[in-house]
Structure formats: structure tokens, C-alpha cells
Amino acid sequence: MSLLLSGVLFPPALGALILILLGRLLSKRSVSWLSPAAVGISFLTSLLSFFLIKGKASLYLFPWLSVGGLQVDFSLLWDPLSSIMALTVSGVSFLIHIYSVGYMGEDPGYRRYFAYLNLFTFSMLLLVLAPNLPMMFVGWEGVGLCSYLLIGFWFEKETAANAGKKAFIVNRVGDFGFLLGIFLLFTLLGNLNFDYINYHANSLAPSAATAAALLLFLGATGKSAQIPLYIWLPDAMEGPTPVSALIHAATMVTAGVYMVSRLFPLYARSGLALNVVAWVGIITAAFAATIALVQNDIKRVLAYSTISQIGYMFAGVGVGAVSAGMFHLFTHAFFKSLLFLAAGSVIHALGTQDMREMGGLRKKMPITFWVFTIAALAISGIPGFAGFFSKDQILAQAYIRSKAIWAIGVVTAGLTAFYMFRLIFMTFFGEPRGWKNAHESPPVMTGPMLVLAFFSVVSGWFFSSFHGWLKPLGYIHLEELPESKEALLMGASVGLALLAIGLAWWIYLKRGKGFHTGFIHKLLLNKYYVDEIYNAAFVIPYREGSRLISRYFDIGIIDGTVEGSGRLTLQGGRLMSFFQSGFLKDYALWMAAGVVLALFVMLGRAL
């Protein structure tokens, strides 16, 4: 049965390889079948493995690294956690591949796009099926590379090229910490397999566990766009919209949450690191939600929403509720990918991402409107929809462990409902603004959206089964609240969400105009000027320092030394050429002078 795991991982890699090497020889129709089919096979094999493999399984492929005391095999791990992730990654990615056939149909880089998309899916599957940190790091860097290629896919646009570079550079900062964490764990334990690390985590001193866990978490703040390394994700909207859906819903930004969940015993041993995870997560959730309140780019609203929702997941894992955090990752994959694909449908129809140029699309694009509304209800935590169940579990567990985290989480839930329905009211209601003709997207795009809409409702109904599925990991625990208190907490979060939706309706439909608050509005619109602060604190000093080093050290000392030795040799040659005139009389003269000089020397010695 473990051989099935090769069918989970390798089809997208094979698809990417064929498209990279032979893409120019393939017709557009062939590419349209090959790329989605590769991921579809991966999804079907994941589904078969889910039902056929009981408990835990591994597949050994070949020895990979053998350096000193480090022995790493290239093998695959299938257990409750990796199985959930493999299903989510391959399933959502498959739907996004199908959608992309319609969305990218007229793009000249069609073959290149699908090669990158297949490679992206393969890298994320490698990350989640890895049984050890070195293999996870390969997948970790693979999704980083693919995000750079896909965010900057339209590299002829300066903004897209810059966004790709920003994502790549910011993630290198986090990955440096991740690497240091790997090195430290190997120094401490001598083994980098997840099972070994988790089993021996309690043998570590709390301070050592804290250092390793926080270094790894620095990498997670980069990959999963958390404070302080979240700044790349909003700019990533320069890439094609299906790429945004894939990055935000099923691949790159969920990697950090998965990593912390996978190594939860290490974080639990530290205690402090787990608190840092929870507080960074909930602060990021609230911080990003406030920025989303006033953004006018439809994709940027969703980008800040992703940063906020990933913060919720970290908060859940950080308060010890791994199954709740992972369940929100699972449900979020459906409604967030749906939100991006529906936004892509709007952009595909209108050619703009500015919500101020939309309005009145409800009747022109009914399918897009209804699926968007379903996804918005899910992310807002309205009862009956997927996000309600997963978010409610996180808030309940947060209330048990930290009332402050719970309070921030509830307020953030209200902010989420407000900005999501602000987006809906500005985009689909009112009078048309700035467009004349709009049309519903073709079935190849609406079909995947309808499937995702279905799962944006029903995926939340299975938390008990989800929790039970993860229990064999050994560190999956939930504390129970009295039913009356749980109902009260649930009522508070739902009531605030409904109040926020009503407020958005009053401001953007009843009054018919936005709500501006002077300085605060400007502060939020400019994202707290964090990019400007980072630019002044890091980018400008680094750039100017590099110029000074280049001018005085590189050019002045290094180049000066190399070029100076060349000039010295040249001048020496010119001096010697004075003695090499090519005339016999000159040579005779120098010989005579040499004889006379030798006689004088000999005479001096004799005297």
C-alpha cells in the first residue's frame, strides 16, 4: 500500500518536467489536459491512500544525504497529519488547475504557467510528505522558488518583477532562521527525523527547545506571512489570480502552520515558544484585518484576509489546540480559494481589480455573486458555513487558555465580517461604476467555483471526525467547555459578525458612500506605513552601505590592488623596453657600460 505514496508525489513533478522540456512541442489543448491530469492523479491517489492506508505508513526510496553523523533517506511519510494536508493540497490545486485553463487561455505564457503550477504543487506535496527536516526544507525552498516565478510571471511589468523579488528576499530572511533551527536541532539531538525529534523533545532543556523552536518559527513567519515578515504577501497580488488562490489557500502560506503542528511536542516543551506562536498569530490576525477594512483592490482585501486567517491558525496551534488550528487550515483552503477564484472571475470580466470601478454585478454575474457570498459567509463565521465551526473551536480553546487572545479573536471576527461584506456591497450591489459590459465566466471557471462553494459549506460539519482522525498523533487534546458557556461565547462572536455585516450594509448600501475617518483612514489605507518604515530602516541603509562598500572597498581596494599590479607591470615593461631598442649599437653600448661598472666594482673590492 505504501507504494501509493509515489503516486501522490510524483505525477505533478512529471507533468512539470514534460512541460519544461517538451512544452513547445505540445499543443495548447495537450497542455490543458496534461497539467490538470497530473494533479488529478495525485489527488485520486491521495484519496485512495486516505481510505486504504490505516494508521501510519512510509515509503523508502533511496539514501540521500550521508555527511558525518547526518544520515537522511529520501522517503515519504503518510500519517493522519500528512494525509489531511496531501488531500487538501492536491484537491484544491486540481480545481485551480482546471480554472486556470479558462482564466489563462489567451496568455502567451500558457505552457510556462502550467509548468510552474505543476512544480508548485509537487513542492508543497514534498513538504507535507517529508519525514524529516532536510526533506521538508527542500519542499520549503521549492514553494519559495515557485512563488517567485509565479508572482513575477508577467515579469515585463515592473511591479510584478519587483513583487517577485520582494517575496523571494523576504522569505530568505525567514529561511535563514529556519536553517539555523535545523542546525541547532541536529547539534542537540543528532537526528532530524520528525518522529525522533518529537519523541526526544522532552529530553531537551527548555531553553534549548525554545531557541530551536523560535528559529524554526522565524521561517514560518516568512512562509506564512506573519509579523514581521508578512509584507511580501499583499504585493504577491501582481501574479495571475489563480496563483493567488493556490498560494493563499493550499500551498505556501499554510506551510508554517503545518510545520509548527508537525513539531508541536518541541514547541510544547519550550512553552515560551508556544506562547510566542499564539501571540504573533492573534496580533497578526487583528493587524491585517484592520488594514483590509479600507483597501480598494479586491485582491489586496483578500490578501490581508489571508494574513489574518493564517494568524487565527497560529493562534489555535499556539494555545495548544492543534486539531482546531489544522481544521481551520482545512476549511480555509476551500473558502479562500473560492474567494480568489470568484475575484478572478470578476477581474476576467471587467479587466480591473479596483472595487470603485465595479458595482452592480449581481445580475450580470449571478454564479460568481452567489459563490462569493457563500465564501464570505464562511469566512465571516456565520453558523452553518465551514468557517463558523473551525473559528468557533479556536475561539473556545483560546478562551480557556487566554481571555485576552479570545477577546482579540472575537473582535477580529467582527472586522472580518465587515470588510468581506464591504467588498460584496461595493462589487455586486449598487449602480455600475466604470464598466459597460460584463459577463459570467465560462463553465471551465464556474465549475470549480461551484465545487468549492459546496465544500465551503459542508467541510465544517466534520470537526469531530477530523479531531478523531488526528488523535493518533499523540498530542491532540481539546478541553471541554460547559455547553452554556460555549453557547454564550458562540453567540458573542456570531452576534458581532452579524452586527458588522449590518454596519457594512448601512455604510455602503443605505448611505451609498464609504466611511472615512481622516487620519485613521489614511493610516490604514497606507498599511501603517510599514513598507516605508522597512524601506528606511533596512532597504536604504543596505543599498547605501552597499554603494559605499562598492566605491571604497571593492573599487578602491580590491580593484585598485588588481589594477595597480597591472599598471606596475606595464610601467616596468615600458622601463625595460628602454633597454630593448632593437639596435646593435645600443646593445654594444650597454655591454660596454656593464663591463666598466664591473671593473669599478672589482677595483673597489681590491682597494
N, C-alpha and C positions, 0 to 999 in steps of 0.2 A: 504493500500500500504506500510505503514511503516514496516509491518511485513517482507517484503522482505529483510530488512537490516540484520535480523538474518541469512538469507541465504547467505549474503555476508561475514559475520564474522566467523560463527561457523563451516562450513564444514572442513576447514584446521585444526581447533582445534580438531575436532572429529577424523580426519584422524591421527593426531599425537598421540592422546590418544589410538586409536586402535593399532597403530604400537608399541607404548611403552609397552602396557600391553600384547598384543597378537601377537606381531611381530614374535616371534619364532615359533608360531603355523601356521603361514601363509606361503604359498609357495612364491617363488621369483616372479612367474607370478602374484600372487594375489597382492603383494606389488606394482608391476609395473603398475597395473590398479588402485589400491586403492588411492595411493598418488596423482598422477596427476588428477584423477577424483575428489578428494576432492577440489583441487584448481580450477579445471574446473567448478565445480558447483558454486563456489564463483564468478568466472569471469562471468558466464552466468547470475547469479542473479544481479551482478553489472550492466551488460548491460541492463537487464530488468528494474532495478531501474532507470538507466540513462534516459530511454525513458518514463517510466510510472510516475515517481515522478516529479511533476512540482514544481520548486522552492525549498523550504526547508521542511524537514521532520525530525522527531525524533522518536525514539522507546525507551520507558521506560521499563526497565526490572525488577529492584529491587533496594531498598535502599542499599547503600554500606557503606559509612562512615558517622558516626554521632558522632563527637567529639567536645564538647564545642560549639562554634559558627559555626563550619565547617559541612556542610551538603552536601554530594556528593552522587548522584544517579548513578547507573550503567545503562547508557543509551547510545544510538547511535545517531550520528548527520549526516544527509545527506543534503549537500548543494552544490553549484557549486564547491567549492574547494575540499571538501572531495570526491565528486563523481569522479572528474578527477583523484585524487590520487588512489581511490579504483580500478578504471578501469585499471590504469597503473600498479599498484602493482599486481593485480590478473591476468591480461592478460599476462604480461611479465613473471611472476612467473610460470604460466601454461606452457608456451613454454619451460622454463628452466627445469621444472619437466620432460617433455617429452624427452628433450635432455639428461637428466641425466640417463634415462633408458638405453640408449646406452653407454654413457660415463662411468658410474659406474657399468656396467653389470657384470664385473668379480671381483668386490671388495668384500672382505669378510664382510665388514661392511654395506652391501647394505641396510638392513632393518633399521639399526640405522641412516644411512644417510637420508633416506626419512622421518623418524620421525622428525629429526631435521629440515629438509627443510619445512615440513608442519607447524611445530611450528614457524619457522621464518616468514612464510607468514602470519600466524594468528597474530603474534605480531605486524607486520607492519600494518595490516588492523585495529587492535585495536587502534594503534597510530593515524591513519588518520581518524577514525570514532569517536574518543573520543570527547565529547562536553566540556570537562574541563581539566585542567592541571593535576590533580591527575591520571585520567584515561590515559591521554597521557603519563604520566611518567611510568605507568605500561607497556605500549607497548614499550616505550623508553628503559626501562630496559630489556624487553623481547627480543628485537632485539640485545641488547648488550650481553645477555646470549647466544643466538643462534649463534652470530658471534664467540664467544669464543669456543663453541662446534664444529662449522664447520671449522673455521680456523685451530684449532688443531685437526681436525678429524683423521688425521694419526698421533696420539699422540706418536706412537712408534718412530717417527723421532724427534730428539731433536729440530731441527729447527722449526718444526711445533708446538710442545708443547710450545716453547718459544714465537713464534709468537702469539699464542692464549692468552698466559698470558700478552704479551705486549699490545694487543688490549684491553683486559679486564681492565688492570691497568690504561692505558692512558685515557680510557673512564670514569673511576671512578673519575679522576681529573675534567673532564668537567661536569660530573653529579653532583658533589658536588656543583658547581656553579649553575647548573640548579635547584637543590633543594633549595638553598638559595634564588634564584629568586622567586620560588613558595611561600616560607615562607614570603618573603617581600611583594609580591602582596596580600597575604591573610591579612597581617597586615595592609596594606594600604587600601584595598577595602572590606575585609571581605567576598569575594566571588571569586571562582576560575573558574567559567564558562566563556568560551571564549566570548560569546555574552555580558556578563556583563562587562568583562574587557575592551573589545573594545568600548562599549557604554560609559563607565565612564572614559576612558583613559584621556580625556581632563580635567577631574576634578583633576588629579594628578599634583603636582608640577613637572616642567621639570626635576629637579634634582632627584626626586623620581622615575620618569619614566625611566630616564637614568640608575639609579642603578639597577632597576629590569630588564630592557631590556638587559643590558650588562651581568648580571649574567646568564640570560637565554641563551644569545649568547655564553657564555663560554661553556655551554653544547653543543651548536650547533657546535662549533669548534672541539669538540671531536667526536661527532657522524658523522659529515660531513667532517672530516679530513681537517681542515683548520689550518693555522698558529695560534698558536704554537703547536697544538695537532694533526698534520697530520701524525706523524711519524709511527703510527701503520699500516696505510693502505698498504704501499708497502710490509711490511712483511706478510700481510694477504694473499699474493700470495701462501703461503705454503699450503693453503687449496685446495680442488678439484676445478678445473676451473669453473664448473657451479655455485659453491658457490661464486666465484669471480664475475661472471656475475650478480648474484642475489644481492649481497652486493652493487656493484658499480652502477647498473642500476635502480633497482626498490625498494630497501628497505633501508638499514641502512643509507647510506651516503646522501640520499635525505631528511632524517628526519629533519635536521636542517633548510634547505631551507623552507620546509613546515611549520615548527614552526614559523619562522620569518614572513612568508606570512600570517599565521593564525592570528598572533598578530600584524599585521602591524600598526594599529592605535596607539598601545603602543609605537612602535619604532618611528612613525611619531611625536608623542607628545614630545618625547625626542629630536629628531633632531640630537643630537650628536651621539646617538646610531646608527641611520640610516647611518651616515657618517662612523662610525667605521665598520659597516657591509659591506658597499661598498668598503672601502679601504682594509680591511682584505681580502675580496673576490678577488679584482683585483690583489693585491700583491701576494696572494697565486697562482692565475692563472698563472702569469708570472714566479714566482719562480719555481713551479712544472714543467712548460713547459721547462725551461732551463735544468732541471735535466733529463727529458725524452729524450733530444737530443742525449745522449751518452750511454744510458743503453743498455745492450745486451740481457737481459732476456725479452722475448716477453711479458710476463705478467706484468713485472715491468714497461715497457714502457706504457702499458695501465693503470696501477695503477696510475702513475704520471699524465697521461692524465685525469683520473677521478678527481684527486685532483684539477687539473687546470680547468676542466669544471664546477665542483661544485663552484669553485671560481667565474666563469662567472655568475652563477645563483645568488650567493650572491650579486655580483656587480649590477646585474639587479634589484633585490629587493631593494638594498641599495640606488640606485638612484631614487627610487620611482616607478619603472616600475614592479609592482608585476606580471602582466599578462605576460610580456616578460620573467621575470625570471622563472616563472612557466611553460611557454611554452617551454623554453629550457630544463627544467627538463623533460617535457613530450617527446620531440623529442629525447633527450639524452638517455632516457630509451631504445629506440629501437636500435639506432646505437651503443651504448656502450655495451649492452648485446650481440648484434651481433658480435662485435669485440672480446669479450671474448669467445663466443662460437666458432667462427672461429679459434681463437688461440688455443682453446681446441681441435679442430679438427686436427690441425697441431701437437699438443703435443701428442694426441692419436695415430697419425700415426707414429711419429718419436721417441717418448719417451724422448724428450729433450725440454727445454724451451730456450736454448741458440741459438740466431739467427745466430751466427757464425758457427753453425753446420747445418744450413738449406740450403737455396738456391735452385733454380731450381725446385720448387714445382708447378709451374704454370700449367704444363701439366699433372702432376700426380694427382693433386687435383683441377680440374677446378672449381667445385662448390664452394669450400672453397675460392679459389682465387677470384672469381667474387663477392661473397657476402662480402668478406673482403674489396675489392676495393670500393664497394658501400658504406660501412660503413665509410671507410677512407675519401671518397669524402664528405660524410655528415658531419663528424666531422671537416673537413677542411673548411667548409663553402662555398663549390662550388655551384653556382646557380643551382637550380632545385632539390637539395637534402635537406633533412629536416633541417640539421644544419645551412644551409645558412639563412633560414627565421628566426629561433629563435635567432641566434647570431647577425644577422643584426638588429633586433629590440632592443637588449640590447645595441649594439654599438650606435645606433641612439639616444636612450634615454640618454645614458651616455654623448654623445656629447653635448646635450642640457644643462646638469647639471654640467658637469666637463670635460673640454677638456683634462685634464691630465689622467683621468680614461679612456677616449676614446682612447687616444694615446697608453696607455699601453695595452688596449684590442686589438687594431689593430696589434700591434707587436706580442702579444701572439697568435693571429690568424695565423700569418705567421709562428711562431715557431711550432704551432700545425700541420700545413700542412707539414712542413719539417720532423718532427720526425715520422709522420704517414707514409709518403711515403718512408722514410729511412727504416722503418720496412718492408714495402711491397717489396721494391727492394732487401733487404737482405734476405727475406724469400722466395719469389716466383720467383725471376729472377736470372740470372747468372748460374753458374755451381753448381751441387750438392756438398755440403761440409759436410762430416761426416755421410752421410746416404746412404744406398744401396737400400732399398726397402721402398716405400711409397705408400699409397693407400687412396682413397677417403673414407670418413666416411660413415657409413650405413644410410639408409633413416630416421631412427628414430632420427638421429642427423642433417642431412642436411635439413629435412623438416622444423623444427622450424627456422633454419637459413634463409631459403627462405622466410618464412613469415615475419621475422624481416627485411629482406632486402627490402621487399615491403613497409613496414611501415617506413623504414629509408629514403625512397623517398617521399611517399605521406603524411606522418604525418605533414610535414612542410607547406603544402598548405592551412591549415585551421586556420591560425592565427586570422583572423578577426572573425571567428565563436568562437574560443577559448576565445578571448578577450571579445566578447559579452556575452558568457556564464558566465564569472566571474564577469561581471559588477554589478549584483545584490548585491554583497558583500558590495558595497558602497564605497570602497576605491581603485577602479581600474581606473586609469587615465593614459592616454598617451598624450604627447604633440606632435603636428604635426610639421614636418619639411617641408620647401619648396621642391617640387619634384626635382628641380635641385640640391639642396644641398644634399638631400638624395641619389640621384644617384651618386654624387661625392664621398660621404662617402662610399657607397657600392662599387664603383669602386676601391677605395683605399684599402679596406680590401680584396676584391677578387683578385685584381692585386697583392698584396703582397703574398697572399696564392699561386697563380699560380707561382710567381717568386720563392717561397720557394720550391714548387714541382719540378720546373726545376733545382734548385740548388741541391736538393737531387738526381735527376736523373744524373746530371753531376758528382757528387762526387761518388755515389755508383754504377752507371752503366757505364757511359762513362769512368771515370778514373778507375773504378773497385776496388777501395780501399777506406777505411774510411778516415775521415779528423780529424787529431789530432793537437791540439794546445798547447801541453806542459802543463804548469801549469793549464790553464783554463780547459783543457780536464780532467785532473786529479781531479781538484776541483769538476767538475760536476759529474764525474764518482763516486766520493766518497760522493756525495749528500751534498756538502758544509760542510761535517764533522759534521752535526747537531746531528746525533746519538752519535758521540764521545763527542761532547760538552755537550749534555744532560747527558751522562753517567758520565762525570767528574763533572758536576755541581750538579746533583741530585742523580744519582744512587749510585755512590761510597760513597759520604758523608752519604747518607741514610743507606747504607749497613754497613759502618764502624761505624757510630753512633749507629746503632742497636747492633752491636757486643760489643761496649763499654758499652752500657746500659745493655746488657745481662750479660757481665762479672762482672761489678762492682755493678750494682743496682739489677738486677734480681738474679744473683747467689750470689753476695756478701752480699746484704742487705736482700732481700726477702727470698731467700733460706737459707742464713746464720741465719736469725731470726728463721725460722721454724725449721731448723735442729739443731740450737743451743738450742732451747727449748727442743727438743727431747733428745739431749745429756745431758742437765741439769737434765732432768727427769731420764735418765738412770744412771747417776752418783749418783743422790740422792737415787735411788733404790739400787745401789750397796752399798752405805754407810749404808742404813737401813738394808741391808742383813747381815751386821756385827753383828747386834743385834738379828738377827733371825737365829741362828745357828742350831736349832733343838735339842739341848742337854739341859736336865733339869737342870744340874748343872750350865750351863751358865745363864739360866733364873733366878735361885736362887741367883746367884752372883749379877746380875743386880738389882734384887729386894732389896737385902741387901744394895747395893750401893745407891739405891734410898732412902731407909729408913734412912741411915746415912746422906745423903745430906739433907733430910727433917729435921732431928734433928738439923743439923748445922744451917739451915735457921731459925728454930724456936728459937734456942738458941740465935742467933744473934738478933732477934727481941726483945727477953726478956731482953737482956743486953742493 
